[in-house]
Amino acid sequence: MSDEIVDMQVRLTARTATLHAITAGLAPTLTAPEVAAAVIRHALPAVGASAATLLLRTTDGQSLERLVATGYTQAVSDQYQRYPMSTSVPAATVVLTGEPLWIESVAAIAERFAYYAAHPTGFAAAAILPLASDQGADGVLVLAFDQERVFDADERTFLLAIAGQCAVALQRARLLRAEQDSRARAEAALRTRDVFLRSLAHDLKTPLSSLAWHAQIMRRRAREGRLSPAALEDGLMAIEATTSEAAAAIDELHDLARLGSGETLELHPARLDLVALVQSEIAARNDTALAHLRLDIPLPSVVVEADPARIRRVVANLLDNAIKYSPPDSEVRVSLGLGRGADGERWATLQVQDDGRGIPNADLPHIFEPYRRGQNAARVAGEGLGLAIVQRLVELHGGQVSVTSTEDVGSTFTVRLPHASSHATAEGPA
């Protein structure tokens, strides 16, 4: 048997052992950094490389980001933390084409890639290997060598096999992460649902208890012959108001369920004067609520094309929300006006500002999500539906709702609706 055949068999045995070692090393890995570290730890000595790095495409697809690197000087490591996704960059070219790049000399690569010439790594040769998935190359494994070299067919096959193992392990880590994230979201949704159901049961029980109490009072007075027409009317009005309160909560739940399942709410638009609607909603509040409210409406009318019932609910929810979270001696300032957006379109603007407990910064991005409430609102009754309904109803009308808030200072909710500018009423300044 010739020395050449013996050498080939030795190399084949060593490479097979390396692939088995990498497989064993990857078995316990659960995250992408663990995968990268395991592959590099086994590959470096097996191929005689002096340095290695693993780069992955960023979420936006615009660049490559270093996940793990070893063997580079600090200066080189600092300048190669992130690569632009450009054909002038060797690693990016491999990702874009899905083909490996075999750098066998500094002169050859510098001639082809200006980026490499301007950002030398200090190494004479490198294998830049694609990490392929069903969607193409997600990144690269780079193995760098001190000396120039020729990568023969057997060595190229071996290095691509290492990259293939790495790609499979990365895909497994991504799937595991996705499964963990999905499980966490499902568990959070279940917790949210349980909290919501407890809150809903409590809040629906309150008006039902009130209905039962009014009915018992009226029945007792009727038995005793003390149910005058005036007392009967007062009792029935109280029952009617309580029934409306419970019905509104159920309607909001029903609307959210329909929107969540992909259904659209049917709107019945008409020309609507927001000034009259807001004044009507304020007048409908009881004396305690009225003590909070201060109205600032400089215009005689502000007209929109909208569904009156839906917009009435938007106004009611914002007013009730502000009153509920405000201290007893504070004001809720309600203002209406007209404005013009950057595109020149005219908007009707409703603003409700309170001096209440405000919304914690961590909760602000989620405040319009169903069943989500501020962490500082646990002791205040509510299901977390009101603001979610506000946002969806406003957006259905082509409008926008936003909030600014500082914890322990207060919140300002702003609703913008397209203004019916052709209506022949007085308009304020743009």
C-alpha positions as CSV (number, residue, x, y, z in Angstrom):
1,M,0.0,0.0,0.0
2,S,1.5,3.3,-1.1
3,D,2.3,6.1,1.4
4,E,-0.2,8.4,-0.5
5,I,-3.1,5.9,0.1
6,V,-2.1,5.5,3.8
7,D,-2.0,9.3,4.2
8,M,-5.4,9.6,2.6
9,Q,-6.9,6.9,4.9
10,V,-5.4,8.6,8.0
11,R,-6.9,11.9,6.9
12,L,-10.2,10.3,6.2
13,T,-10.3,8.6,9.6
14,A,-9.3,11.8,11.4
15,R,-12.0,13.8,9.5
16,T,-14.6,11.3,10.2
17,A,-13.7,11.4,13.9
18,T,-13.9,15.2,13.8
19,L,-17.4,15.1,12.3
20,H,-18.5,12.6,15.0
21,A,-17.0,14.8,17.7
22,I,-18.8,17.8,16.4
23,T,-22.0,15.9,16.3
24,A,-21.5,14.9,19.9
25,G,-20.5,18.4,20.9
26,L,-23.6,19.9,19.2
27,A,-26.1,17.4,20.8
28,P,-26.5,19.4,24.1
29,T,-26.4,22.8,22.5
30,L,-29.7,24.8,22.9
31,T,-28.8,28.3,21.6
32,A,-27.1,29.8,18.5
33,P,-24.0,31.0,20.5
34,E,-23.7,27.5,22.0
35,V,-23.8,26.0,18.6
36,A,-21.2,28.4,17.2
37,A,-18.8,27.8,20.2
38,A,-19.1,24.0,19.9
39,V,-18.4,24.0,16.1
40,I,-15.4,26.4,16.3
41,R,-14.0,24.5,19.3
42,H,-13.8,21.3,17.3
43,A,-13.1,22.6,13.9
44,L,-10.1,24.9,14.6
45,P,-7.7,22.1,15.6
46,A,-9.1,19.6,13.1
47,V,-8.4,21.8,10.0
48,G,-5.3,23.7,11.4
49,A,-7.0,27.1,11.3
50,S,-5.7,29.9,13.5
51,A,-9.0,31.9,13.8
52,A,-12.7,31.4,13.2
53,T,-15.9,33.4,13.4
54,L,-19.6,32.8,12.8
55,L,-21.8,35.5,11.4
56,L,-25.5,35.5,11.1
57,R,-27.8,37.7,9.0
58,T,-29.6,40.3,11.1
59,T,-33.4,40.3,11.4
60,D,-33.8,43.1,8.9
61,G,-31.5,41.3,6.4
62,Q,-29.4,44.4,5.9
63,S,-26.2,43.2,7.5
64,L,-24.2,40.3,9.0
65,E,-23.5,40.3,12.7
66,R,-20.8,38.4,14.5
67,L,-22.1,35.8,16.9
68,V,-18.8,34.2,18.1
69,A,-15.1,34.8,17.1
70,T,-11.8,33.5,18.3
71,G,-8.2,33.9,17.3
72,Y,-8.4,37.5,16.0
73,T,-6.6,40.5,17.4
74,Q,-8.7,43.0,19.3
75,A,-8.4,45.6,16.5
76,V,-9.6,43.1,13.9
77,S,-12.4,41.8,16.2
78,D,-13.6,45.4,16.8
79,Q,-13.9,46.3,13.1
80,Y,-15.6,43.1,12.1
81,Q,-18.5,43.1,14.6
82,R,-20.9,43.8,11.8
83,Y,-20.6,43.6,8.0
84,P,-22.8,45.4,5.5
85,M,-24.8,43.2,3.2
86,S,-22.8,44.2,0.1
87,T,-21.2,42.3,-2.8
88,S,-17.9,44.1,-1.9
89,V,-17.8,42.1,1.3
90,P,-16.6,38.4,1.0
91,A,-18.9,37.1,3.8
92,A,-21.9,38.9,2.5
93,T,-21.2,37.6,-1.0
94,V,-21.3,34.1,0.3
95,V,-24.7,34.7,2.0
96,L,-26.2,36.4,-1.1
97,T,-25.0,33.6,-3.5
98,G,-25.1,30.6,-1.2
99,E,-21.7,29.5,-2.6
100,P,-18.6,29.0,-0.5
101,L,-15.6,31.3,-1.0
102,W,-12.1,29.8,-0.9
103,I,-9.5,32.5,-0.2
104,E,-6.1,30.9,-1.1
105,S,-3.9,34.1,-1.2
106,V,-4.1,37.6,0.1
107,A,-3.4,39.0,-3.4
108,A,-6.2,37.1,-5.0
109,I,-8.8,38.2,-2.5
110,A,-7.6,41.8,-2.4
111,E,-8.0,42.1,-6.1
112,R,-11.6,40.8,-6.1
113,F,-12.8,42.5,-2.9
114,A,-12.0,46.1,-2.2
115,Y,-13.5,45.7,1.3
116,Y,-11.0,43.1,2.3
117,A,-8.0,45.2,1.0
118,A,-9.2,48.1,3.1
119,H,-10.0,46.0,6.2
120,P,-7.2,43.3,6.4
121,T,-7.5,40.6,8.9
122,G,-3.9,39.6,9.1
123,F,-4.5,36.1,7.7
124,A,-3.3,34.7,4.4
125,A,-6.1,32.3,3.6
126,A,-9.6,31.6,4.6
127,A,-12.6,29.4,3.9
128,I,-15.9,31.3,4.1
129,L,-18.7,28.7,4.2
130,P,-22.5,29.3,3.8
131,L,-24.8,28.2,6.6
132,A,-27.7,27.1,4.5
133,S,-31.4,26.7,5.4
134,D,-34.6,26.2,3.5
135,Q,-34.7,30.0,2.9
136,G,-31.1,30.2,1.7
137,A,-28.0,31.1,3.6
138,D,-28.6,32.5,7.0
139,G,-24.9,33.3,7.8
140,V,-21.4,32.1,7.3
141,L,-18.7,30.1,9.1
142,V,-15.2,31.6,8.5
143,L,-12.1,29.6,9.1
144,A,-8.8,31.7,8.8
145,F,-5.2,30.4,8.2
146,D,-1.8,32.0,8.8
147,Q,-0.3,30.6,5.6
148,E,-1.5,30.8,2.0
149,R,-2.9,27.4,0.9
150,V,-4.8,25.5,-1.8
151,F,-8.0,23.8,-0.7
152,D,-8.2,20.5,-2.5
153,A,-11.5,18.8,-3.3
154,D,-11.4,16.5,-0.3
155,E,-10.7,19.4,2.1
156,R,-13.5,21.5,0.6
157,T,-15.9,18.6,1.0
158,F,-14.8,18.2,4.6
159,L,-15.2,21.9,5.5
160,L,-18.6,22.1,3.8
161,A,-19.7,19.0,5.9
162,I,-18.7,21.0,9.1
163,A,-20.7,24.0,7.9
164,G,-23.6,21.7,7.1
165,Q,-23.6,20.3,10.7
166,C,-23.5,23.8,12.0
167,A,-26.4,25.0,9.9
168,V,-28.6,22.0,11.0
169,A,-27.8,22.7,14.7
170,L,-28.6,26.4,14.2
171,Q,-31.9,25.6,12.6
172,R,-32.7,23.3,15.6
173,A,-31.8,26.1,18.0
174,R,-34.0,28.5,16.2
175,L,-36.9,26.0,16.2
176,L,-36.4,25.4,19.9
177,R,-36.3,29.2,20.6
178,A,-39.5,29.7,18.5
179,E,-41.2,26.9,20.5
180,Q,-40.1,28.4,23.8
181,D,-41.4,31.8,22.7
182,S,-44.6,30.4,21.5
183,R,-45.1,28.5,24.8
184,A,-44.3,31.6,26.8
185,R,-46.9,33.6,24.8
186,A,-49.5,30.9,25.2
187,E,-48.9,30.8,29.0
188,A,-49.1,34.6,29.2
189,A,-52.3,34.5,27.2
190,L,-53.8,32.0,29.5
191,R,-52.8,34.0,32.6
192,T,-54.2,37.1,31.0
193,R,-57.4,35.3,30.2
194,D,-57.8,34.0,33.7
195,V,-57.2,37.5,35.2
196,F,-59.7,38.9,32.7
197,L,-62.4,36.3,33.4
198,R,-62.1,36.9,37.2
199,S,-62.3,40.7,36.6
200,L,-65.2,40.3,34.2
201,A,-67.1,38.1,36.7
202,H,-66.5,40.6,39.4
203,D,-67.6,43.6,37.3
204,L,-70.7,41.9,35.9
205,K,-71.7,40.8,39.4
206,T,-71.6,44.4,40.7
207,P,-74.4,45.7,38.4
208,L,-76.4,42.4,38.8
209,S,-76.2,42.9,42.6
210,S,-77.4,46.5,42.2
211,L,-80.3,45.3,40.0
212,A,-81.3,42.7,42.7
213,W,-81.0,45.4,45.4
214,H,-83.3,47.9,43.6
215,A,-85.8,45.1,42.8
216,Q,-85.9,44.0,46.4
217,I,-86.4,47.6,47.6
218,M,-89.2,48.2,45.2
219,R,-90.9,44.9,46.0
220,R,-90.7,45.5,49.8
221,R,-92.2,49.0,49.4
222,A,-94.9,47.6,47.1
223,R,-95.8,45.0,49.9
224,E,-95.9,47.8,52.4
225,G,-98.0,50.1,50.2
226,R,-95.2,52.7,50.1
227,L,-94.3,52.4,46.4
228,S,-95.4,55.8,45.1
229,P,-95.3,56.6,41.4
230,A,-92.2,58.8,42.0
231,A,-90.4,56.0,43.9
232,L,-91.3,53.5,41.2
233,E,-89.9,55.8,38.5
234,D,-86.7,56.4,40.5
235,G,-86.2,52.6,41.0
236,L,-86.9,51.8,37.3
237,M,-84.5,54.5,36.2
238,A,-81.8,53.1,38.5
239,I,-82.4,49.6,37.1
240,E,-82.3,50.9,33.5
241,A,-79.0,52.7,34.1
242,T,-77.5,49.7,35.7
243,T,-78.7,47.4,32.9
244,S,-77.1,49.8,30.4
245,E,-73.8,49.7,32.2
246,A,-73.7,45.8,32.1
247,A,-74.9,45.8,28.5
248,A,-72.1,48.2,27.5
249,A,-69.5,45.9,29.0
250,I,-70.9,42.9,27.2
251,D,-71.1,44.8,23.9
252,E,-67.4,45.7,24.2
253,L,-66.5,42.1,24.9
254,H,-68.6,41.0,21.9
255,D,-67.1,43.6,19.6
256,L,-63.5,42.7,20.6
257,A,-64.3,39.0,20.0
258,R,-65.6,39.7,16.5
259,L,-62.6,41.9,15.6
260,G,-60.2,39.3,17.1
261,S,-61.7,36.6,14.8
262,G,-61.2,38.7,11.7
263,E,-64.7,40.0,11.4
264,T,-65.4,43.7,10.7
265,L,-67.8,45.8,12.6
266,E,-70.5,47.3,10.5
267,L,-70.5,51.1,10.6
268,H,-73.4,53.4,9.9
269,P,-71.7,56.7,9.2
270,A,-73.5,60.0,9.3
271,R,-72.5,63.6,9.7
272,L,-71.9,64.0,13.4
273,D,-71.1,67.1,15.5
274,L,-68.5,66.1,18.1
275,V,-69.2,69.2,20.2
276,A,-72.8,68.2,20.7
277,L,-71.9,64.6,21.4
278,V,-69.2,65.4,23.9
279,Q,-71.5,67.8,25.7
280,S,-74.2,65.1,25.8
281,E,-71.8,62.6,27.3
282,I,-70.6,65.0,29.9
283,A,-74.2,65.9,30.9
284,A,-75.0,62.2,31.2
285,R,-72.4,61.7,34.0
286,N,-73.5,61.9,37.7
287,D,-72.7,64.8,40.0
288,T,-69.5,63.2,41.2
289,A,-68.2,62.7,37.7
290,L,-69.2,66.2,36.7
291,A,-67.2,67.7,39.5
292,H,-64.1,66.4,37.7
293,L,-64.8,67.6,34.1
294,R,-63.7,70.9,32.6
295,L,-64.7,71.5,29.0
296,D,-62.5,73.6,26.5
297,I,-64.3,73.8,23.2
298,P,-63.6,77.1,21.4
299,L,-65.6,76.1,18.3
300,P,-69.4,76.0,17.9
301,S,-69.2,72.7,16.1
302,V,-66.7,70.1,14.9
303,V,-68.2,67.8,12.3
304,V,-67.0,64.4,11.3
305,E,-68.5,61.6,9.1
306,A,-68.8,58.7,11.6
307,D,-71.0,56.1,13.2
308,P,-72.6,58.1,16.1
309,A,-73.0,55.0,18.4
310,R,-69.4,53.9,17.9
311,I,-67.9,57.4,18.4
312,R,-70.2,57.9,21.4
313,R,-68.6,54.8,22.9
314,V,-65.1,56.2,22.2
315,V,-65.9,59.4,24.0
316,A,-67.6,57.6,26.9
317,N,-64.7,55.2,27.4
318,L,-62.1,58.0,27.5
319,L,-64.1,60.1,29.9
320,D,-64.9,57.2,32.3
321,N,-61.3,56.0,32.1
322,A,-60.0,59.5,33.0
323,I,-62.5,60.0,35.9
324,K,-61.8,56.5,37.2
325,Y,-58.1,57.0,37.5
326,S,-58.2,60.6,38.8
327,P,-58.0,61.7,42.5
328,P,-61.2,63.0,43.9
329,D,-60.2,66.7,43.9
330,S,-58.6,66.8,40.4
331,E,-59.8,67.9,37.0
332,V,-60.3,66.1,33.8
333,R,-59.8,68.5,30.9
334,V,-61.7,67.8,27.7
335,S,-60.9,69.7,24.5
336,L,-62.0,69.6,20.9
337,G,-60.4,71.4,18.0
338,L,-59.4,71.2,14.3
339,G,-55.9,70.7,12.9
340,R,-54.1,69.8,9.7
341,G,-51.7,66.9,9.3
342,A,-48.4,66.9,7.4
343,D,-50.2,65.7,4.3
344,G,-52.6,68.7,4.5
345,E,-55.6,66.7,5.5
346,R,-57.8,68.3,8.1
347,W,-58.4,66.4,11.4
348,A,-60.9,66.8,14.2
349,T,-59.1,66.3,17.5
350,L,-60.5,65.2,20.8
351,Q,-58.2,65.4,23.8
352,V,-58.8,64.0,27.3
353,Q,-56.2,64.9,29.9
354,D,-56.2,63.9,33.6
355,D,-53.9,64.3,36.6
356,G,-54.3,60.7,37.7
357,R,-51.8,58.0,38.5
358,G,-50.4,57.8,34.9
359,I,-49.1,54.8,33.1
360,P,-45.8,53.1,33.9
361,N,-43.3,53.3,31.0
362,A,-43.2,49.5,30.7
363,D,-46.9,49.4,30.1
364,L,-47.3,52.2,27.6
365,P,-46.5,50.1,24.5
366,H,-49.3,47.7,25.5
367,I,-52.0,50.0,26.9
368,F,-54.3,49.6,23.8
369,E,-54.0,45.8,23.9
370,P,-57.1,43.8,25.1
371,Y,-57.1,42.8,28.8
372,R,-53.8,44.8,29.4
373,R,-53.8,47.3,32.2
374,G,-51.1,49.3,33.9
375,Q,-49.3,47.6,36.7
376,N,-50.4,50.4,39.0
377,A,-54.1,49.8,38.2
378,A,-54.6,46.5,40.0
379,R,-56.8,48.0,42.7
380,V,-59.1,49.9,40.2
381,A,-62.1,47.9,38.8
382,G,-62.0,47.2,35.1
383,E,-61.4,44.5,32.5
384,G,-58.8,46.2,30.3
385,L,-61.2,46.4,27.3
386,G,-62.1,50.1,27.2
387,L,-58.9,51.4,25.5
388,A,-58.7,48.5,23.2
389,I,-62.2,49.2,21.9
390,V,-61.3,52.9,21.6
391,Q,-58.3,52.2,19.4
392,R,-60.2,49.7,17.1
393,L,-63.2,51.9,16.7
394,V,-61.1,55.0,15.9
395,E,-59.0,53.1,13.4
396,L,-62.1,51.7,11.7
397,H,-63.1,55.3,11.1
398,G,-59.7,56.0,9.5
399,G,-58.5,57.9,12.6
400,Q,-55.7,57.6,15.1
401,V,-55.4,57.5,18.9
402,S,-52.3,58.1,20.9
403,V,-51.3,58.6,24.6
404,T,-48.7,60.4,26.5
405,S,-48.3,59.7,30.1
406,T,-46.1,60.1,33.2
407,E,-46.5,57.9,36.2
408,D,-48.0,59.7,39.2
409,V,-48.5,62.8,37.0
410,G,-51.3,62.0,34.6
411,S,-52.2,61.0,31.0
412,T,-53.4,62.6,27.9
413,F,-55.3,60.6,25.3
414,T,-55.6,62.2,21.8
415,V,-58.1,61.0,19.1
416,R,-57.9,62.3,15.6
417,L,-60.7,61.7,13.1
418,P,-61.0,62.9,9.5
419,H,-62.8,66.1,9.5
420,A,-65.9,66.6,7.3
421,S,-64.4,69.8,5.9
422,S,-67.2,70.4,3.4
423,H,-69.7,70.9,6.2
424,A,-70.9,74.5,6.3
425,T,-70.0,75.4,9.9
426,A,-67.5,77.6,11.5
427,E,-64.0,76.2,11.5
428,G,-61.1,77.2,13.6
429,P,-57.5,77.8,12.5
430,A,-55.6,75.0,10.9
